C-alpha cells in the first residue's frame, strides 16, 4: 500500500480529496423547482455529466464498437440543498473494478460544500446479445487511472 493509498483510505466520500476527476457544471434556472432550490432530478443529470467526462470522447465511448455501458444501480444521498445560480463541481472516482462492471463513486460540491454523494454500478454490455461482457484492457486501463 502506497502513501497515497493510505491517505485516500482515510478520506471520506464527502471530502474533495477523495475524487480523482472533476467536472464543472453551470447551474441553470431551469434546474430549480417550486421551492427555489435545485430539483432532485437535476442531481442525477450532474452525476451523469461526471461519468460522461471519462466514459465518452469526441469519437464515442471508451468501449469498443458494439458495446455499451449500462447503469445497473444508482444510489444517491442528498446531503444539502443547492440553489441557483452557481456552479456545481462533480467529483468522480472508481471505487471498485469487477470482471464486467465497475462501481463509480461521485459527489457534488457547491462552494466547496458536499451537497450529495452517489454510487453507480456500471456494466459493459454487448449490443448484440444484450448481456454483460468482460471489460477489455483499454477500459480497465482508463478505470484504473481513476481508482
Secondary structure, 3 states (H helix, E strand, C coil): CCHHHHHHHCCCCCCHHHCCEEEEEECCHHHECCCCEECHHHHHHHHHHHHHHHHEECCEECCCCCEEEEEEEEEEEECCCCECCCEEEEEEEEEEECCCEEEEEEEEEECCEEEEEEEEEEEEEECCCCCECCCCHHHHHHHHCCC
